[in-house]
């Protein structure tokens, strides 16, 4: 892990970018179709990004209501769509700068706070949470890129007597982070704390850092209130404050956070294992962690809410226990008072880590790999900042290799599933050909996106009305991506099975599969962020009303 800073920068760029290139042609999936739809709307009406309707979830057909994310990334995507069209590889290529910005920003932060930087950044960019999300069109890596750049610019602006230019840049980056994903609003209080904790303290620095985001977010709130009746960012509060969590659901979420943090990052499990094997100081935390992880797997996850489709399998239980043990032990080690309260920088990093853990444990409406990604930078900075925690070069090299291999396999599994829905939509359209009959679908995510391109429309859930199907109409459905409950409406019709496609895969890994128990994007779908399974990727069926 040695080398000049310039060589390290080139190596880091290669480590970050090269693994993503094979996934440029991947079909879009998960929530990306919404961001693409917003980009289309921006091309039509740039000042009205949410001025359209789309049947996506049970809350509302209005994009301003069901889409609880800001539109900055969609504006970025719209630039490329206007220039090069809507090809999948174009959309993926448009997002390649963000992983690089995240990596280089974190490199600059780590050099200033830890001395050595390459090891911590290499561990970050090879985690499944980072690499898999970087192959998608989701908001998480772009938001992280702006957040890390804001922190980097803030540290640059705090050097010496202070650099006002970098402080303004930090403020603009904070604003961009919050307008990419609302959870990144947390960057403002984080750097407000930095203004208090880190020298040089001055009202001018605080003004330059905090004024841009506060002005930008206020203007955005006022404009969206004018367009849609309420500031758009307030629409996200209902999933936080209006939840009525049953005790089982609450404890299931709390227990799932360390499970996902350990399993989706991997390095906490590796660090925990070294502590356990070496014994001595730190081994007691490793033992406590695995005992608690075993208890969670035995008593909390199987009986939690929401109920999973299948029981917890042995391999999932092992991964969950190890993930819990690794994250729990590392959290306690990093947040120990001797480390978290030492210097001003230590207190700043502890606030950074603790803030995002509180978000994941108690505020977010579900747990996913993106939660782990938010916690990864401060975890790694604290880990490499303290000599008694810092992993050695051999550990870093081995862990980076392990993480990279696993992340590439998981990204491949994720791409196989996304590509299946695109291929299924094309095959369904070919099966129908020029035959008469309206085209309907029951499905979500990329399945919905690609069927819409083939002229399909969604079967409405009861709260939106009732779809009137007629004899000879076509209905396409998918087993694992049907978010809307349309059973009451569909029970009025009799369907004749026309065609069924069950997709299998040579790769026994699943990221989003309720049958397999893998829930990379939500713990509501699975016990762990990924699962070893040979179960079908999904099953798509085409029927006809008779």
Rosetta blueprint (number, residue, H / E / L):
1 X L
2 X L
3 X L
4 X L
5 X H
6 X H
7 X H
8 X H
9 X H
10 X H
11 X H
12 X H
13 X H
14 X H
15 X H
16 X H
17 X H
18 X H
19 X H
20 X H
21 X H
22 X L
23 X L
24 X L
25 X L
26 X L
27 X L
28 X L
29 X L
30 X L
31 X L
32 X H
33 X H
34 X H
35 X H
36 X H
37 X H
38 X H
39 X H
40 X H
41 X H
42 X H
43 X H
44 X H
45 X L
46 X L
47 X L
48 X L
49 X L
50 X L
51 X L
52 X L
53 X E
54 X L
55 X L
56 X L
57 X L
58 X L
59 X L
60 X L
61 X L
62 X E
63 X H
64 X H
65 X H
66 X H
67 X L
68 X L
69 X L
70 X L
71 X L
72 X H
73 X H
74 X H
75 X H
76 X H
77 X H
78 X H
79 X H
80 X H
81 X H
82 X H
83 X H
84 X H
85 X L
86 X L
87 X L
88 X H
89 X H
90 X H
91 X H
92 X H
93 X H
94 X H
95 X L
96 X H
97 X H
98 X H
99 X H
100 X H
101 X H
102 X H
103 X H
104 X H
105 X H
106 X H
107 X H
108 X H
109 X H
110 X H
111 X H
112 X H
113 X H
114 X H
115 X L
116 X L
117 X L
118 X H
119 X H
120 X H
121 X H
122 X H
123 X H
124 X H
125 X H
126 X L
127 X L
128 X H
129 X H
130 X H
131 X H
132 X H
133 X H
134 X H
135 X L
136 X L
137 X L
138 X L
139 X L
140 X H
141 X H
142 X H
143 X H
144 X H
145 X H
146 X H
147 X H
148 X H
149 X H
150 X H
151 X H
152 X H
153 X H
154 X H
155 X H
156 X H
157 X H
158 X L
159 X L
160 X L
161 X L
162 X L
163 X L
164 X H
165 X H
166 X H
167 X H
168 X H
169 X H
170 X H
171 X H
172 X H
173 X H
174 X H
175 X H
176 X H
177 X H
178 X H
179 X L
180 X L
181 X L
182 X H
183 X H
184 X H
185 X H
186 X H
187 X H
188 X H
189 X H
190 X H
191 X H
192 X H
193 X H
194 X H
195 X H
196 X H
197 X H
198 X L
199 X L
200 X L
201 X L
202 X L
203 X H
204 X H
205 X H
206 X H
207 X H
208 X H
209 X H
210 X H
211 X H
212 X H
213 X H
214 X H
215 X H
216 X H
217 X H
218 X H
219 X H
220 X H
221 X H
222 X H
223 X H
224 X H
225 X H
226 X H
227 X H
228 X H
229 X L
230 X L
231 X L
232 X H
233 X H
234 X H
235 X H
236 X H
237 X H
238 X H
239 X H
240 X H
241 X H
242 X L
243 X L
244 X L
245 X L
246 X L
247 X H
248 X H
249 X H
250 X H
251 X H
252 X H
253 X H
254 X H
255 X H
256 X H
257 X H
258 X H
259 X H
260 X H
261 X H
262 X H
263 X H
264 X H
265 X H
266 X L
267 X H
268 X H
269 X H
270 X H
271 X H
272 X H
273 X H
274 X H
275 X H
276 X H
277 X H
278 X H
279 X L
280 X L
281 X L
282 X L
283 X H
284 X H
285 X H
286 X H
287 X H
288 X H
289 X H
290 X H
291 X H
292 X H
293 X H
294 X H
295 X H
296 X H
297 X H
298 X H
299 X H
300 X H
301 X H
302 X L
303 X L
304 X L
305 X L
306 X L
307 X L
308 X L
309 X L
310 X L
311 X L
312 X L
313 X L
314 X H
315 X H
316 X H
317 X H
318 X H
319 X H
320 X H
321 X H
322 X H
323 X H
324 X H
325 X H
326 X H
327 X H
328 X H
329 X H
330 X H
331 X H
332 X H
333 X H
334 X H
335 X L
336 X L
337 X H
338 X H
339 X H
340 X H
341 X L
342 X L
343 X L
344 X H
345 X H
346 X H
347 X H
348 X H
349 X H
350 X H
351 X H
352 X H
353 X H
354 X H
355 X H
356 X H
357 X H
358 X H
359 X H
360 X H
361 X H
362 X H
363 X H
364 X L
365 X L
366 X L
367 X L
368 X L
369 X H
370 X H
371 X H
372 X H
373 X H
374 X H
375 X H
376 X H
377 X H
378 X H
379 X H
380 X H
381 X H
382 X H
383 X H
384 X H
385 X H
386 X L
387 X L
388 X L
389 X L
390 X L
391 X L
392 X L
393 X H
394 X H
395 X H
396 X H
397 X H
398 X H
399 X H
400 X H
401 X H
402 X H
403 X H
404 X H
405 X H
406 X H
407 X H
408 X H
409 X H
410 X H
411 X H
412 X H
413 X H
414 X H
415 X H
416 X H
417 X H
418 X H
419 X H
420 X H
421 X H
422 X H
423 X H
424 X H
425 X H
426 X H
427 X H
428 X H
429 X H
430 X H
431 X H
432 X H
433 X L
434 X L
435 X L
436 X L
437 X L
438 X L
439 X E
440 X E
441 X E
442 X E
443 X L
444 X L
445 X H
446 X H
447 X H
448 X H
449 X H
450 X H
451 X H
452 X H
453 X H
454 X L
455 X L
456 X L
457 X E
458 X E
459 X L
460 X L
461 X L
462 X H
463 X H
464 X H
465 X L
466 X L
467 X L
468 X L
469 X L
470 X L
471 X L
472 X L
473 X L
474 X E
475 X E
476 X E
477 X E
478 X E
479 X L
480 X L
481 X L
482 X L
483 X L
484 X L
485 X L
486 X L
487 X H
488 X H
489 X H
490 X H
491 X L
492 X L
493 X L
494 X L
495 X E
496 X E
497 X E
498 X E
499 X E
500 X E
501 X E
502 X E
503 X E
504 X L
505 X L
506 X L
507 X L
508 X L
509 X E
510 X E
511 X L
512 X E
513 X E
514 X L
515 X L
516 X L
517 X L
518 X E
519 X E
520 X L
521 X L
522 X L
523 X L
524 X L
525 X L
526 X L
527 X L
528 X E
529 X L
530 X L
531 X E
532 X E
533 X L
534 X L
535 X L
536 X L
537 X L
538 X E
539 X E
540 X E
541 X E
542 X E
543 X E
544 X E
545 X E
546 X L
